[in-house]
Structures are given as structure tokens and as C-alpha cells.
Amino acid sequence: QVQLVESGGGLVQAGGSLRLSCAASGSISSINAMGWYRQAPGKQRELVATITSGGSTNYADSVKGRFTISRDTAKNTVYLQMNSLKPEDTAVYYCRADLRLRLYWGKGTLVTVSS
């Protein structure tokens, strides 16, 4: 079992920045990768960024150069630094932990970018 708690969402103006955090607890040693996903109103959930246990990262084309995923292994926390935010980044952002046989999701944190 893995528990994930996201934080850091909020309202920001276009061009601004936010940093999301995802604190993991439970079977931390079984996590192969963690990632951030988002779901905008009326749209499907989509990948934003992922980071593997080895530190490799992957980003959606729409956020490359603006968002950075990182982790603090001592704190069992993954971060998503979001810069140059756009109104189209408005969504609920979810943290996900990938284990060998199962995925775990957090409850999400809302990011609203005003124009």
C-alpha cells in the first residue's frame, strides 16, 4: 500500500509559478516511478511528467521547458515546479506512484491559471 498526498495548488495569474508537492508513505521501496498527471474540465486525464526510481524524467510536450519534476528521497516527496503558467494549464493535478503490479493515485490538487 502507498498513500499519496498532494499539496501546493491554487490560483495564479498567467505567467506565474507554482510548486506542487506529493508526499508518499507506505511501501515506498516498491515504487518504480512517480508522476504528475492532470485533468481539465471535460477532458481526459493526461500525463504531465514522470520520474523513475533511477532519476530519469519524461515530460509532455506541452510543458517541456516550463515544468520540472524532481524528488527528495529523504522526504519521500516528489515536486512539480511549474513556471510560465498558461490558462490552459488549469486542471486538477494528480500524483501517481507506479509499483510493479499496481498504480496508486492521490486525490489531486486544483491549479487555476487566470488570464
Secondary structure by P-SEA (a helix, b strand, c coil): cbbbbbcbbbbbcccbbbbbbbbbccccccccccccccccccccccccccccccbbbbbcccccccbbbbbcccccbbbbbbcccccccccbbbbbbbcccccccccbbbbbbcc
